[in-house]
């Protein structure tokens, strides 16, 4: 493709020329492919999930051929395999005796594989249409994207989407197979000699003398670990969703790339469902609702830091005060620790060497300090600031500390990914024998909060990894306690063997919102590491006993309050329940002569702590009521002559349900009941 200063426009797919680097790259790939070592065709045994065993030949039998031997329907439905627990291309020959699982699109691994392969198809279209130099294109949990550098500073706009989709359609019709090779570092550098971004990745990620895997589909060749679909024809529905700019490696100041985001499915019906889902999700987007309801804003003067407006602050404070009240009932002691610490603290905790790039550092009196990115080290310092006894345990610290993390500019997104946030952090210091009870209490607390919001949730227990701190016996005892606590909930939970942190097992809780999207907010984490790093001790029950270390439990339910605000906003669609609503009551006088009475009712409701306003405008009664309903006031209280005479109000809701006339005293009783029932 010849570079031109103006981005060309093509009438049809056939008129789009191939980029200059395609032929040479394919020739180099074919040469490496021809030199790939052959696998000896020895007999192997393949064990399926039902326990049945099938015969195969190493280097010949593939997961796809096994699926075909079972049924053609199965072979068409599966998208990837698990071989000895690891994901594996369907078309890639098996190499030894193995266990084999066939995975469909309806699993997480299936979708990731399908969308990863679709990203390569999108990359092919970007190279074809623009001569783009691709960087990386992963699945992202809800589709996929590809970043690429376009020549001459070209950008992708929505007018290009149709041609990109037509190119993709032509490519999927080809049923181009995905082919895998193993290349040396030198071969990879030669393959991508035209692309400085691939050159950087190969040079920085692959050690000298090392190898990498490379995949080809059609004329698209890319660095990739795989696995992939058998061929491009498996993609039956494809839609380009948006284009945007993205910094190379996500770092401000690097080259600006073009990012294309897309979605694909094995069935066009699934795409239609996805489009409907996205339309509803767009209506519920917390950024959109935040603007409509005047809740918060993000300003360029403080990237990644939210400015909460008065109505948003009402919600924020209610969330905070609700958790604060419930924590107090459960024996948590609220503390306050500094926002800025000497970096020695983060060296002791181990955060500085591992998370330095995410820590904001500042110099104070020629000494290096940092804004705290988490509360736990400060709570360790608080624990060891005075002598502790076994009688003090369990000691439950809770803090609404302001945290700062230096997230990349490209990762910032509304309230869900910010640089400044508050977390409902709690750290419990207890004896080993108290762990099970504290975990059970934390799970009950979490259930109380999530159930009130209408969230469904699931548990995952992650256990001892290969590299871990402490003794096996301690880990086994702790894991048994966590299992018992989970069993005590009466709910199902999943076991993630070996997926715990090196410093302790953990329980992850995933909530599901009204659109069935999953989020992880709550976490319950045992920690054997920080008590050791901070040399924490307490006096045991016996004078002869060595001063034992406490076990530390990290506990969060909301997690980031900002992120939880966003999740709840979208879960509720901006229709706030009365106890949480920033606009609980709108008083509507039917005529200006009743404004004084409306004002007196307003004063009484306001003094009782409710969020109440009066519409003194000259709009018609119906217009006032409609405006209040659109603004999501829970109750609209209409007042006129009858209401003045009876010291009452006429009630209707934002859903236009008319409740009729009630005295102000009766209304206050009902309002208090609504709050208390929460």
Secondary structure, DSSP 4 states (H G I P E B T S, - for coil): ----SS----SSGGGPPPPTTHHHHHHHHHHHHHTSPPPP--EEEEEETTS-EEEEETTT-BHHHHHHHH-HHHHHHEEEEEETTEEE-TTSBP-SSEEEEEEETTSHHHHHHHHHHHHHHHHHHHHHHH--EE----B-SSSEEEEEEPGGG----GGGHHHHHHHHHHHHHTTPBEEEEEEEHHHHHHHTTT-HHHHHHHHHHS-TT-EEEEEEETTEEEE------SBGGG--EEEEEEEEEEEGGG-TTSPEEEEEEEEEESSHHHHHHHHHHHHHHHHH-HHHHHHHTT-EEE-GGGTT-EEE-HHHHHHHHHHHHHHHHHHHHTT-EE----SEEEHHHHHHHTHHHHHGGGS-EEEETTEEEEE-S-SHHHHHHHHTTS--BGGG-SEEEEE--EEE----GGG-BTTTB-SEEEB-EEEEEE-GGGHHHHHHHHHHHHHHHHHHHT-EEEEEEE---SS-SS-HHHHHHHHHHHHHHHHTTTS-EEEETT-SBTTB-EEEEEEE-TT--EEEEEEEEEESSHHHHTT---B-SSTTS--PPPEEEEEESS-BHHHHHHHHHHHHTT---TTT-S--EEEEESSGGGHHHHHHHHHHHHHTT--EEEE-SSS-HHHHHHHHHHTT-SEEEEE-HHHHHHTEEEEEETT--EEEEEEHHHHHHHHHHHHHH-
